[in-house]
Amino acid sequence: MAHRKKGRSRLAGHRHSGAAAGSSGAATAATLLHSVEHSSPISRDGSFWGRRRVLLLNSTYEPLTALPMRRAVVMLMCGKADVVHDDPSGPIIHSATRQIVVPSVIRLRTYVRVPYRARIPMTRAALMHRDRFRCAYCGAKADTVDHVVPRSRGGDHTWENCVAACSTCNHRKADRLLAELGWKLRSTPTRPKGPHWRLLSTVKELDPAWMRYLGEGAA
């Protein structure tokens, strides 16, 4: 009986020690995350770091979304993601005990199932990426969105009827049909395909380091 009590005492002591170590580790992580959350980020290029984004990939390297840099750093520190592409010239986050150079691309350590969605939202950003920021009529730099068949003439607000256009062509075209102007589209507008287009529908400016993960549609 005395031997059993001693064994139980040792076991209890081991559990207590393990719990204390776990609590200490959790406390350390919490302190470190708190430090980053209240850090003073400095960007080497002078830009405001909060406007920058980090590409988040699934464990299968499928692009998921573009995260605020603070969120990306927290995921790395929590062990939820790993760095895929470093950015030596990127912004630096300073905390009380360390400094972190924010990467361009990170990847989840565990796979996350993304609900399938048949339709890709048509946004200005995605449309500009599809047309490569070029006017569908003259090829100049695009800065507006135009309906090929004007809405006043029954045209729909769809991928197949919307194109990127320059202000000059958009103004000249007004509410007329292409046949009335003798114009032709440089390419036929179509609905883009691929999971990366959900990301492109929300982000206008892309980090060049992201291109290899976004497919041909981002080029």
N, C-alpha and C positions, 0 to 999 in steps of 0.2 A: 504494500500500500504506500509505504514511504517512497519507494522507487517511482511508482506511478505519479505520485504528487510532484516529485522532483521533475519528472518528464513533462508533466503538464505545465509546471512552472517555467521550464526552459522554453517550451513551445509558445506559451503566452508571452514570454519575454521577447522571443523572435518575432512574433506577430506585431507586438508593440513597437519593436525597433523598425520593422518594415513599414509600418503605418507612419511612423515618425519620419522615415526617410522619404516616403511618398509625399507626405504633407510638405516636407521641406522642398522637394523638387517642384511640386505644384506652386509653392509660394515663390520659389525662385523664378519659374516661368512667368507667373503673374506679374512679378516685379519687373521683369525684363520687358514684357509686353506693355506694361504701363509706361515704362521708360520710352519705348518707341512711339506709343500713342501720343506722348507729350514731348516728343523730341523737336529739335529745331532743324528741319531739313535744309540743306544748302545745295543748289544746283550749280554745276560747273559752268553751264552755259548761261546762267543768270535768269533762266525762265522759272516761273512759279511751278514748283514740283507737283502741286495738286492737280494740275491740268494734264499731267503726263499719265500714260497708261501702260500696263504690263499685260502681255498676251498670256492668257491661261489656257493650257491644253489639257485634254483628258489624259488618262494614263495611256491611251492608245494613240496619242498625239493628234487627236481631233481637236480643232480649235473650238473653244467654248465661249469665251467672252474676253473683254478687255477690262482689267481691274484697275481701280485707283492704286497708286503705288503703295500707299499706306496699308491697304488691305493685302496686297501681294506680299509685303514684308512680314506681316503678321502670320500669313499662311506658311511662309517659309520657317519662321521661328517656332511655329506650333508643330512643325513636322508633317504638315498636310501636303506640302508640295516641295519639289526640287527645282533647282536652276537648270534650265536647258540652254539658254544663251546669255552669257554675261555681256555687260555693256561697260567696258572700262572707262568710257568717257561720260557715263551716265551720272545722274544726280546722286548725292551722298546724303544719307540720313544719319545724323549724329545723336546719340543718346548719352546718358551720363557715363556709361561704361564702355561703349564701343561705337564704331562707325560701320555703316553698311552701304555698299555700292549697289543701288537698285538694278536688277537684271532687266533684260528686255522680254524674255520669255521664261515662263515657269510651267511645270507639269505636275498634275495631281499624282500622288502616290497610289491611290486606289481609284478604280474605275467608277465613274458616275453615269448612270443611265439617263440619257436625255430624252424626254417625251418627244415622239415623232410628230412633227407638224408639217402638213402637206404644203401649206402656203407660206411663201417667204414674203414678209411685209415689204411693200414698195415705199421706200423712204427716199428723200432727196439724196442722202449720202450713198445709198445702195445704187440708185440710178446713175449717179455721177461715176461711181466705180465701174458699173457695167459698161458705160460709154467712154470710159477712160478720160473723163473730164474734157472731152472734145465735142464740139458742136456737131450734131447729126446731119447738118445741112452743108456747112462750109469747112468743117474741120478745125476751126479756131478754138481757143480755150473757152470752155462752156462755163457760164455762171448763172444760168436759169434752167427751168424745166418747161418744156413745151408739149402741148397735146397735138399730135400729128393731125388728127381730125379734131378740130376745136370742139369744146364742150357745147358751145352755142350751136354747133352743127350736128349734135348728137354723139360726139365722141366720148368714150369712157375713160375713166381715170385708172388705167391698167398698165401693166408692164408692156403690153403690145402696142399701146397707143401713146406712150409717153417717152420722150427722148431728152437728152441734155442738149442745150442750145446756147449760143452766145446771145447777148442782149440785142445786137444788131439784127440778126436773123429773126429772132423772136418778134421784134418790133415790126419788121418788114412783113412778116407772114401774117401777123394779127389773127383774124378769124377766118382766113381763107384756106382752101384746100390746096394741096401740093399741085394737083393737076391744073388748078387755076393760075398758079405761078410758074408752072413748067419746072418745078423743083423735083429732085429725087433724094431719097435718103441714102446716106453713105453705107448703111447696113440695115438689115431688117431687125427692128426691136423685138426681143424675145424675153421670156421669163427665165432668169438665171436659175441654175441648179447647183446644189451642193450645200453641205452644212455650214461652210464658212460664210455663206451669204447672210446668215443671221447676224454674224458679227459685223459684216460690211454695212448692214442696214443701220447700224448705230454709231459707227466710227468713220469720220471723214478722213482724218490724217493718220496714215499708217507708218509705223516704224519699219524701215527697210529690212530689219532683221526678221520681221514677221512673214515676209513674202513666201518663203519656202514652205510655210505651214498653211497658207491660205489658198493655194492652188492657182490656176491660170486666171481666174476671174479677178484677182487682185492686182494683176500686172498692169 
